[in-house]
């Protein structure tokens, strides 16, 4: 589904990523973990076409997409749930969801699926999105991304700022999407939740992939235990 090879990215004159390699197979749930400032969001921004000063290779569903504009990448089937959600606060819940389907023909099945995942979005469809709680806005952000019927769903820190109960709800939803066959790339600071959910993982530190492997192996890795799991 996605293959990144030797990705180098600069912000101005400062290099942020060095030789990043990662892949996500069709139907896989893969996590990219690492501390704040490691470059995880830069990876995402480059995948969706927001970073122009980059070199290397990004292949998505057999197409070389590095250098494509964001709208073309979106139409190719790559959707992002951004870290700050980026909902439109003065638009209703339903209007936000319909924006996610922009350029897509939908017979109502996708909207029904989103409502089944997050019933509160159906209950509050006429409510202004900006008046919802943080957890509800996160559900809306995920639902909006799903409205585009993506081949690959990328989530950037979906548990950020949420209560433990809402974090559990979000990860339960992602687990359900995985069972339904959705391909997911998850960037997450909640390392234990991420590794328990996903099949494989990569660890990004200081702009470089320092280790990767199955989630089962990573969760027992001594460095990860000490640095991320507090063991």
N, C-alpha and C positions, 0 to 999 in steps of 0.2 A: 504493500500500500504506500509506504513512505520510506525513502532511503536518503539519508544525509551523509555526505562524504566530504571530509577535509574542509569543513566550513570555517571560514575566518571572517570576522565581522569587525568593523571599526565604527566608533562614534566620533566623528571629526577625525582627529589625528590619533586618537587613543584606540588601541586594539582591545576588544572586549572578549572575543571568542578565538580560540586557537585550535584548529584541526579537529573540530567536533565531528564525530561519526555516531550515527544512531539509526535505527530502523524500527518500523512498526509494521507487523504483518497483518493481513486481512483478518479481522475479527479479534485481534489481540488487544489486550489492555496493558499499556506500557507506561511506566512512571519515570519522570525525570526529577530527581531530588537534589537538594543542595541548599546551602545557607543563603541568606539574603545577600545580594550583590554578587552572586556566583555567575550570573549571566543567563539564568533560566528564561526570564522575560525577553531578553535579546534573541534567544533561540526562537521563541514564538513569533516575535515581531518580524524576524527574517523569513520564517515559514509562510507568513501571510502577506509578505510583500512590502513591509513598511521600512525595511533597512536596505538602502540602495548601495551602500559602500560595503560590499561583501564579495567573497570569492569562494569557490568550491563547487559543490554539486548538490542540488535537491531534486529528487525524482519522486513525483507523486502520481501513482497509477500509470506508470510508464512514460510520463511526460517530464521533461526537464523544466522546472518552474522557477528556478532562481532568476530574478529579474522581471518576472511577470508582475503586472500591476495588481493591487489587492482585489479589485472587482473580478478579474479574470480567475484568480485563485479561488475566490468564493464560488464562482459559477462552476469551477471544476469539482467542487464538492468538499472543500476544507472549511470548517466552521470553528470559530473561536468563542469561548466564554471568557471574557477578559477578567483580570484580577479585580478591577473596581466595578465590574458588572456593566457599567456604561449604558444603563437603561435610559429611556427618554422620560424624565420625571413628569413633564406636563402633558404627556399622552396617556391614554388609558392602557390598562393591561392588554386588552384585545388589540389595540393599535400597535403596541410594541411587538406582540406576537406576529401580527400580519406583516410588519416590516421585515421580520426574519424570513418570511416567505417571498420577499420581493423578487420578482423575476421567475418565480416557480408557479406552475399550475398545481392547484391542490383541490381535490374533490371533498375535502373536509376530513379525510382520514388522519392526516398528520395532526391537525388541530385536536381531533378527538383523542389521539394518542397522547399528546401533550397534556390535555385535560385529565386523562386517566392517570398519568404519572403525577401530576400536581393538581388535584381537584380544586384547590383554593384559587387557582388561576381562572377556573370556570366560574366559581362563586363571585369573584371580584373583577370580572371582565370589564365592568364600566368604571372601576375605581382608577383614579390617577396613580400611575406607577410610583411617583415620588412620595406618596403617602403610605406606602407599604413598609413593613419592617425590613431589616437587612436580610433576614432569612427568606422572606417572601420575594424580595428583589433578586436574590440568588436563584430561586426557582424560576423566576421570570426570565432571567438571563440565560439559563440552561434551556428553557422552553423555546425562547426566541431562536437560539442556535439550532435546535432540533427542527424548527419549522422549515429550515432550508433543505431538509432531508440530506444531511451530509454523509459522505463516505467516511470521513475522519473527523471526529469531534475532539478538539483540544480544549482543555480546561486549565486556566492559570489560577492557581491557589483558590479553589472553590470553597475551602473551609475557612478562609480568612475572615476574622471578625464575627464568626458565628458561635452560638452557644453549643455545648457538647451535644445536646439533643438534636439540634439542627444539623450539626456535622454528621451525626449518625444517619439522619434522614437523607442528606445529600449523598453519602456514600452508599446507602441502600439503593437509592435510585440509580447510581452509576453501576452498581452490581447488576441490577435488573436490565439496564441497557446492554451490558456486556452479555448477559444470557440471551438477549434478543439478537445478538450478532453485531452490535455496534462496535466499531473500531475506535479506540480511545487512547489519546496521549494526555497523561495527567501530570501537571507540574504542581508539586505540593510540598509544604513544609511539615505537614503532619505525616512524618515518615512511616510510622507504624501503620496507620490507616492505609496509606498509599501502597505499601508493600503487601499488606494483607489482601488488598483488592486486586492488584495487578499481577500479570503473569511474569513480567520481567521488569528490570529497572536499570537506570543509568544514574551515576552520581557525578554531578558537575560541581567543580570547585575551582575558583579563580579562572573561569573561562575555559576550563579543560575537563574532558571526561576522564575521571581518575579510576573508575572501576565500573563494571557492568556485570549482569548475570541474572539468573532466575531470582525471583523474589524470595524464594525459600533459602537460597544461598546468601543473598544480601542481608537478610534479617538476622543471620547468624554471624555476619562478618564483624570482626573485632573492632575495626575502625568505625563502622556504622553504629555498632552498639554504644561505643563511647561518645561519638560525636553527635549522634542524632537521637538515640533511644534512651540516653541517660543511664545506661547500665555500667 
